[in-house]
Amino acid sequence: IESTIANLEELSKKVKNAGKRFAIALKPKTGIDSKIEQLIENNQVDMILVMTVEPGFGGQSLIEDCLSKVKQLRRKYPNLDIQVDGGVKCENIHKVGESGANIIVSGTGITKHANPQEAISFMNQAIIDSLNNFK
């Protein structure tokens, strides 16, 4: 859900009290500010979704500059779930993994692949390998 509640602490509490995980999505031009960091440090956020395209439609190219946010989050919060969504495909999955993402979303990167199951397996293994080697 997109929140219109200004107080993210209040929203996090409501979501978690409903037995759900609380995540924050960052659009490509949205930075990681101290409020987000405070929520993470207070265990009020279970996952950060880093959008690597402008939300709206599938098939866009990954904006690689967004991966620096992933790397920054992974270094500071090694146990945080960090998801990347947008433009993820076999050709760039290693960059996504090397940035520190442990969860990915790939739409057309799978559906337009000649062998979708092979693409899923390849991307899954690339993320596992990258996380094992994260520096």
N, C-alpha and C positions, 0 to 999 in steps of 0.2 A: 504494500500500500504506500502511496505517497502521503507523507504527513503534512498536515496543516497545523499541527501542534508545535508551537515554538519551543516548548520545553522538552528536549529529547530525553532527558532523564525520566520525565513523567511517562512519555511514550514507551520507553524501554521497559519500565516497570509494568505497564499495562500488558505489553506483549508477553513478557516473561511470566507474569502472573496467569496468563492464559495458556501457559505450557508451551510456548513457541520460542524460537530463537529470534534474536533481534539483530538486524543487519542494517548497515548504512551504505547507500550507493553514492559513488562519486562520479559525476560526469567529467568528461575530459578536461574542462577548464576549472573544475573545482579542486582546490588544494586541500591539504590535510592541515587543519587548524588545531589550536590548542583545545578547543571544545571537543573535537573528535578524539584527540589523544587522551583527554581526561576521561571520556566515556569508556575507552578501551581499557585504560589503567584501572578503572573502577569496576571492571567486569560487567559493564552495562551493554557492551556490544559483543556479539558472538562472531560476526563476520563483516568484513568490508568488501563490497563489490566495487571494483575499479572498472568503470566503463571505458573501453578503448575505442569506441566510436560514439558519435552523437546518437542518442536514442531516437528510434523512429522507424527504421526499416532495415531488413537484412541485406547481406551481401556487401556491406561496406568494408573498406580496408582498415586494418588495425592501425591506430595512431600510436606509433612506437614510443613517442615521448611520454605517454601515459605510464609506461612500464617503470619509469623512475619512481612513481608513487608506490608501486608494488614493492620495489626493492627497498625503499625507505621504510615502509611498514614492516616488511619481513625482518629487516635488520633490528628494528626496535622492538618488535613483538613476534618473536619466533614461533609462538604457539597459536597465534591468531589465524583463523581461516580467512584466506584472501582469495577472492574469486575475480577472474578476469572474464569480461563479456564484450565481444565485439571484434569481428575480423579474425578470430582464432581459426587457424587451419594447420594442416600438416607442415606447410612450408615455413611457418613462423612459430610453431609450438615450442621449439627449443629456446627461443628468446623469451617467450612467456614464462616457461619453466625456470629459466635462469634468473629471471627477475624475482622469483620467490612465490609465484602463485601456486596454490595447492588445489584449487578448484577452478575449472574452466567451463565456459559455455561456448559451444560451437554449433551454429545452425547450418549455414550453407557450406561451412568447412567440412561437414559430414554429408549433408544431403546431396551436394554437388560432386562429391568424390566418386570416382569410378567404383570403389568398393567401400561403402560406408562402414561396414564392420571393421575392415582393416584400418580405416582412418581412426575410428574410436580406439582400437587397441594400440595403435601407434602413438596417438596423443596421450593416452593414459600412461603408457610406459615412459614416454618422454617427461611427463610431469614427475613421476616417481623417481626417475633417474636424476632429474635436475634437483629435486628436493634433497636427495641423498648427497648431492655434491654442492649444495648451496654454500656460498662463501660471503 
